[in-house]
Amino acid sequence: MKPPMLYTAYILATDRNKYGDYIATVETAVNCHFRVINRLQHTGSADQIESDAMGWFEPDSGVVKGTIVKFQGTHYKVEEVIEARKLRDPNIQFLKTTMMKYGPIS
């Protein structure tokens, strides 16, 4: 079942200024379904955070691994993209992503 794309996120194209700071050069609005969900992996005596959020996007949104996404003022980097398909249907229904928080971008 395809999640409803109720929210708007922004895909950022970035560059660096003369001080080496990242700056957003282009923001492209895309529809999405978004949840702040921490995914933890328990390894022995330590926990490792594998993601800070999950997002679902339309197949033609342009989201790929490494994409910087801004959602409600917070920046995230896409760590994993899963192409969701129906059984015996080659068409991609939506993209499911896991994301980590990313540092500030001007």
C-alpha positions in Angstrom: 0.0 0.0 0.0 1.4 3.4 -1.0 1.8 5.8 1.9 0.0 9.2 1.4 2.4 11.9 0.4 1.0 14.6 2.9 4.1 16.6 3.5 6.6 18.8 1.6 10.3 18.3 1.8 13.1 20.1 -0.1 15.9 18.4 -2.0 19.0 20.6 -1.7 21.7 21.2 -4.2 24.8 22.5 -2.2 28.0 24.2 -2.8 30.7 25.6 -0.5 31.4 29.3 0.2 34.9 30.8 0.5 35.1 29.7 4.1 34.3 26.0 3.3 30.7 26.1 4.7 28.0 24.3 2.8 25.4 26.6 1.3 22.1 25.6 -0.5 22.2 26.7 -4.1 18.8 25.3 -5.2 15.9 23.9 -3.2 13.4 21.7 -5.0 10.1 20.9 -3.3 8.9 17.3 -3.4 5.9 15.6 -1.8 6.7 13.0 0.8 5.5 11.0 3.8 8.0 11.6 6.7 8.5 10.2 10.1 11.2 10.9 12.7 12.1 7.4 13.6 15.4 6.3 15.2 16.6 2.9 14.1 19.0 1.4 16.5 21.2 -1.6 16.3 22.1 -3.3 19.5 25.7 -4.6 19.3 27.0 -6.2 22.6 27.2 -3.5 25.2 26.7 -0.5 22.8 23.9 0.8 20.7 24.5 2.2 17.2 22.1 4.6 15.6 21.5 3.6 11.9 19.0 6.3 11.1 17.2 9.4 12.5 14.3 9.5 10.1 12.4 7.7 7.4 10.9 9.3 4.3 8.8 8.0 1.5 9.0 9.7 -1.9 7.5 9.5 -5.4 9.6 7.4 -7.8 10.4 10.4 -10.0 11.4 12.7 -7.1 15.1 12.4 -7.8 16.0 11.1 -4.3 19.1 8.9 -4.3 21.6 7.8 -1.7 23.5 10.9 -0.6 20.7 13.4 -1.3 20.4 16.2 1.2 16.8 16.7 2.3 15.4 19.5 4.4 12.2 18.8 6.3 10.7 21.3 8.7 14.0 23.2 9.0 16.1 20.1 9.7 18.6 18.7 7.2 19.0 15.0 6.6 21.3 12.9 4.4 19.7 9.9 2.6 21.6 6.8 3.7 19.5 4.1 2.0 16.9 4.0 -0.7 14.6 1.0 -1.2 12.5 0.8 -4.4 9.1 -0.5 -3.4 7.3 -2.6 -6.0 4.2 -4.7 -6.1 4.6 -8.5 -6.6 5.2 -9.3 -10.3 5.0 -5.6 -11.2 8.3 -4.0 -12.5 7.0 -0.4 -11.8 8.4 1.4 -8.7 5.4 2.4 -6.5 7.5 4.7 -4.2 10.9 5.1 -2.6 11.4 4.3 1.0 14.5 6.0 2.5 16.4 6.0 5.8 18.1 9.3 6.7 20.7 10.7 9.2 20.6 14.2 10.6 23.0 16.4 8.7 24.9 19.5 9.8 23.7 23.1 9.2 23.5 24.4 5.7 23.1 28.2 5.0 
